[in-house]
Amino acid sequence: MSAEDVPIERRPDAAAGGPISHAIFRLARTHRMLAGQLLRQVGLHPGQELLMMRLWESGPQRQTDLADEFDTDSASMTRTVQRLERAGYVRRVPDPDDRRATRVEPTPASLVLRKQVERIWKDLERRTVGEMTPDEQREALRVVHQLEDNLTAHEPDPERSVSR
């Protein structure tokens, strides 16, 4: 089935010029909704687990660096960190190299959360791949990486941006 053969009920006429982009949007939305449902079981919102994964993997990070890495503004990152702090999963401490900056570090209590997040991501992966064979999974991952590379290879053209 080619991209043009996608059933019309799945693709509005206005998206006819971008069938792959429309399919990616639908997939991302559905995947995020399912991830949200699974993460709510442990009291997290989508995206918070990614921040925790970063901290578990790399250790304490400056809050401003986290905002940059997750491409969010400092106010949004502050709210996210505050929620995780209230839940007992992170603590904020002054950066020893720059007392004006704040570092975010995972707490020992977050290690229980890590096991739960790992379980959730395994479940999400199982549901996502369904009955795909290992070869199909490898090919899907290859294509997704290629799409990501395509999108990150070029800077946006400001003259082609949609006017508001």
C-alpha positions as CSV (number, residue, x, y, z in Angstrom):
1,M,0.0,0.0,0.0
2,S,1.5,3.4,-1.0
3,A,1.0,6.6,1.1
4,E,-1.6,7.7,-1.5
5,D,-3.6,4.5,-0.9
6,V,-4.3,5.4,2.8
7,P,-8.1,5.2,3.3
8,I,-9.8,8.5,3.0
9,E,-11.3,8.3,6.5
10,R,-7.8,8.3,7.9
11,R,-6.6,11.3,5.9
12,P,-8.5,14.5,5.3
13,D,-8.4,16.1,1.9
14,A,-6.3,19.0,3.3
15,A,-3.6,16.5,4.2
16,A,-3.4,14.9,0.7
17,G,-0.1,16.7,0.0
18,G,1.5,15.2,3.1
19,P,0.2,11.6,3.7
20,I,3.3,10.5,5.6
21,S,3.3,13.6,7.7
22,H,-0.3,13.1,8.5
23,A,0.3,9.4,9.4
24,I,3.2,10.4,11.7
25,F,1.0,13.0,13.4
26,R,-1.7,10.4,14.0
27,L,0.8,7.8,15.2
28,A,2.5,10.3,17.6
29,R,-0.8,11.4,19.0
30,T,-2.0,7.9,19.6
31,H,1.3,6.8,21.1
32,R,1.4,9.8,23.4
33,M,-2.1,9.1,24.6
34,L,-1.3,5.5,25.4
35,A,1.9,6.5,27.1
36,G,0.0,9.0,29.2
37,Q,-2.5,6.4,30.3
38,L,0.3,4.0,31.4
39,L,2.3,6.7,33.1
40,R,-0.7,7.9,35.1
41,Q,-0.5,4.6,36.9
42,V,2.7,5.8,38.6
43,G,1.7,9.4,38.9
44,L,3.6,10.8,36.0
45,H,2.6,12.9,32.9
46,P,4.2,12.3,29.5
47,G,7.6,13.8,29.3
48,Q,8.3,13.6,33.0
49,E,9.6,10.1,32.5
50,L,12.0,11.4,29.8
51,L,13.4,13.9,32.2
52,M,13.8,11.2,34.9
53,M,15.5,9.0,32.3
54,R,18.0,11.8,31.6
55,L,18.8,12.2,35.3
56,W,19.1,8.5,35.9
57,E,21.5,8.1,33.0
58,S,23.6,11.3,33.4
59,G,23.2,12.3,37.1
60,P,22.5,15.8,38.3
61,Q,22.0,18.4,35.6
62,R,21.6,22.2,35.6
63,Q,18.0,23.1,35.3
64,T,18.7,25.5,32.5
65,D,20.5,22.8,30.5
66,L,17.5,20.5,31.0
67,A,15.2,23.2,29.6
68,D,17.5,23.6,26.6
69,E,17.8,19.8,26.0
70,F,14.0,19.4,26.2
71,D,13.4,22.5,24.1
72,T,11.2,24.1,26.6
73,D,11.1,27.5,28.4
74,S,12.5,27.8,31.9
75,A,9.1,28.4,33.4
76,S,7.8,25.1,32.0
77,M,10.9,23.2,33.2
78,T,10.5,24.8,36.6
79,R,6.9,23.6,36.9
80,T,7.9,20.1,35.8
81,V,10.8,19.9,38.2
82,Q,8.6,21.3,41.1
83,R,6.0,18.5,40.4
84,L,8.7,15.8,40.5
85,E,10.2,17.4,43.6
86,R,6.8,17.4,45.4
87,A,6.5,13.7,44.4
88,G,9.9,13.0,46.0
89,Y,11.7,12.0,42.8
90,V,14.1,14.9,42.4
91,R,15.7,17.6,44.6
92,R,17.0,20.9,43.6
93,V,20.4,22.1,44.9
94,P,22.6,25.1,44.2
95,D,25.1,24.4,41.4
96,P,28.6,24.2,43.1
97,D,30.1,25.9,40.1
98,D,27.6,28.7,39.8
99,R,25.6,29.5,43.0
100,R,23.0,31.4,40.8
101,A,22.2,28.2,39.0
102,T,20.1,25.2,40.2
103,R,21.0,21.6,39.7
104,V,18.4,18.9,39.6
105,E,19.3,15.4,40.9
106,P,17.3,12.2,41.2
107,T,16.5,11.0,44.7
108,P,17.0,7.5,46.1
109,A,13.2,7.3,46.0
110,S,13.2,7.7,42.3
111,L,14.9,4.3,41.9
112,V,11.6,2.5,42.6
113,L,10.0,4.8,40.0
114,R,12.8,3.8,37.5
115,K,11.7,0.2,37.7
116,Q,8.1,1.2,37.1
117,V,9.0,3.4,34.1
118,E,11.1,0.6,32.6
119,R,8.1,-1.7,32.9
120,I,5.8,0.8,31.3
121,W,8.2,1.4,28.4
122,K,8.4,-2.3,27.8
123,D,4.6,-2.5,27.8
124,L,4.4,0.5,25.5
125,E,6.9,-1.1,23.1
126,R,5.0,-4.4,23.1
127,R,1.8,-2.7,22.3
128,T,3.4,-0.5,19.6
129,V,5.1,-3.3,17.7
130,G,2.2,-5.8,18.1
131,E,2.7,-8.8,15.9
132,M,5.6,-7.3,13.9
133,T,8.5,-9.7,13.3
134,P,12.0,-8.8,14.5
135,D,12.9,-7.9,10.9
136,E,9.9,-5.7,10.5
137,Q,10.7,-4.0,13.8
138,R,14.3,-3.3,12.6
139,E,13.0,-1.9,9.3
140,A,10.5,0.3,11.1
141,L,13.2,1.6,13.4
142,R,15.4,2.3,10.4
143,V,12.7,4.2,8.6
144,V,11.8,6.2,11.7
145,H,15.5,7.1,12.1
146,Q,15.7,8.1,8.4
147,L,12.6,10.3,8.8
148,E,14.1,12.0,11.9
149,D,17.4,12.5,10.1
150,N,15.5,14.1,7.1
151,L,13.8,16.5,9.4
152,T,16.9,17.5,11.4
153,A,19.2,17.8,8.3
154,H,17.8,21.1,7.2
155,E,17.2,24.3,9.0
156,P,13.7,25.7,8.6
157,D,13.4,28.2,5.8
158,P,12.0,31.4,7.3
159,E,10.6,32.6,4.0
160,R,8.5,29.4,3.7
161,S,7.1,29.6,7.2
162,V,3.3,29.8,7.6
163,S,2.1,33.3,8.4
164,R,0.0,33.7,11.4
